[in-house]
Amino acid sequence: MVEYHFIQTGLQKGEYCIYTTHEDDVQLIEKKMADFGIDIEGYKRTKKLYVCRISDPRLDPLGLLQGIENLRRSIIGESKQPIRIVSRFIRNIESEEDKLANMFVERTVHSSFEKYNGSFMCPYPVSNIQSAIEGAWMQNHLRNHHTAIFIFKGDKGLAIDLP
């Protein structure tokens, strides 16, 4: 719901919006967006909304850093117009390797954020928030984002502006 609201607000402001997924079924995501109230066909027709499948940047033959750059270029390109993006470059954070790659992605993308004209939402389902808060992964993310939004069971939430 938060992701779709973020996209819907951008579309209403005339921003170009991109939603990426690692899943094969882009149409399922578009259906969920439509059920949320987003005019998928209308915004796709005016080229304001793009829902696309991405691959893990670790699969790039030139390595993770080049994979990140290739994803960035394919998603954003050289656009100067305001853009809203919902994306997570590493699909799941299940192993130590996943965690380290994800932390590297977050540091790399955040370090060039000022060159980018827009907003970027990185959704992470965190089932065990206590262990995530205590870990290096959460500390890395809090250092490399401008805002953190936590949604708890029961539709309660918390937003924190970060230094």
C-alpha positions in Angstrom: 0.0 0.0 0.0 2.8 2.4 0.9 4.7 1.7 -2.4 1.6 2.2 -4.5 0.7 5.4 -2.7 4.2 6.7 -3.3 3.8 5.9 -7.1 0.3 7.3 -7.2 1.4 10.6 -5.6 4.2 11.0 -8.1 1.9 10.3 -11.1 -0.6 12.9 -9.8 2.3 15.4 -9.7 3.2 14.6 -13.3 6.4 12.7 -12.3 7.7 9.8 -14.3 7.3 6.7 -12.1 9.2 3.3 -12.3 8.4 0.2 -10.3 10.9 -2.7 -10.6 10.5 -6.3 -9.6 12.5 -9.4 -9.6 9.3 -11.4 -10.2 8.3 -12.7 -13.7 4.7 -11.5 -13.5 4.8 -7.8 -14.2 1.1 -8.0 -15.1 0.2 -9.1 -11.5 1.9 -6.0 -10.1 0.1 -3.8 -12.6 -3.2 -5.5 -11.6 -2.5 -4.8 -7.9 -1.7 -1.2 -8.8 -5.0 -0.9 -10.8 -6.9 -2.4 -7.8 -5.3 0.3 -5.7 -6.7 3.0 -8.0 -3.9 3.7 -10.4 -4.9 4.2 -14.1 -2.2 1.8 -15.3 -3.1 1.9 -19.0 -3.5 5.7 -19.1 -0.2 6.3 -17.4 1.6 3.7 -19.5 0.1 5.3 -22.7 1.5 8.7 -21.7 4.8 7.0 -20.8 4.6 8.2 -17.2 4.5 4.7 -15.6 6.9 1.9 -16.3 6.8 -1.4 -14.4 9.7 -3.7 -15.3 11.5 -6.8 -14.3 15.2 -6.4 -13.3 17.9 -8.9 -12.7 20.3 -9.2 -9.8 23.4 -6.9 -10.4 25.7 -9.6 -9.1 25.0 -11.5 -12.3 26.7 -8.9 -14.5 29.8 -10.5 -16.0 31.9 -7.4 -15.1 30.9 -7.6 -11.4 28.6 -6.1 -8.9 29.6 -2.5 -9.3 29.1 -2.6 -13.1 25.8 -4.4 -12.5 24.6 -1.6 -10.3 25.6 1.0 -12.9 23.9 -1.0 -15.7 20.7 -1.2 -13.6 20.9 2.5 -12.8 21.4 3.4 -16.4 18.6 1.1 -17.6 16.1 2.3 -15.0 16.9 6.0 -14.9 19.1 6.7 -18.0 20.1 10.3 -18.2 16.7 11.7 -17.4 16.5 15.2 -16.0 12.8 15.1 -15.2 11.5 14.3 -11.7 11.3 10.5 -11.3 9.9 8.3 -8.5 11.3 4.8 -8.3 10.3 1.8 -6.2 13.1 -0.7 -6.4 15.3 -3.1 -4.6 18.3 -4.3 -6.5 19.0 -7.5 -4.5 15.9 -9.6 -4.5 16.1 -11.3 -1.1 18.4 -10.9 1.9 18.7 -14.5 3.1 22.4 -15.1 3.3 25.5 -13.3 4.5 26.4 -12.9 0.8 23.0 -11.3 0.1 23.3 -9.0 3.0 26.8 -7.8 2.1 25.8 -7.3 -1.6 22.7 -5.4 -0.5 24.7 -3.1 1.8 27.2 -2.4 -1.0 24.3 -1.5 -3.4 22.7 0.9 -0.8 26.0 2.7 -0.2 26.8 2.9 -3.9 23.4 4.2 -5.0 23.1 6.7 -2.0 26.6 8.1 -2.7 25.4 9.4 -6.1 21.9 10.4 -5.1 22.5 14.1 -5.4 22.9 13.6 -9.2 19.4 12.2 -9.4 16.3 14.3 -9.7 13.7 12.4 -7.8 12.7 10.1 -5.0 13.7 6.5 -4.5 11.8 4.0 -2.3 13.6 0.8 -1.3 11.0 -1.6 0.2 12.4 -4.3 2.5 10.1 -6.8 4.2 11.7 -7.3 7.7 10.0 -10.1 9.6 12.3 -10.0 12.6 12.8 -6.3 13.2 14.7 -6.8 16.5 17.5 -8.8 14.9 17.5 -6.4 11.9 17.9 -3.3 14.1 20.8 -4.8 16.0 22.6 -5.8 12.9 25.1 -4.1 10.6 22.5 -4.4 7.7 20.0 -2.0 9.4 22.8 0.4 10.5 24.0 0.5 6.9 20.5 1.3 5.7 19.9 4.0 8.2 23.2 5.7 7.2 22.4 5.4 3.5 18.8 6.7 3.3 17.1 10.0 4.0 14.0 8.6 5.6 13.0 5.2 7.0 9.4 4.1 7.2 8.4 1.1 9.3 5.0 -0.4 8.9 3.9 -2.7 11.7 1.2 -5.3 11.9 -2.2 -3.6 12.4 -1.5 -0.9 9.9 0.5 1.2 12.4 3.6 2.9 11.2 6.6 5.1 12.0 8.5 7.5 9.7 12.0 8.7 10.7 13.9 11.5 8.9 17.6 10.5 9.0 20.6 12.8 9.2 
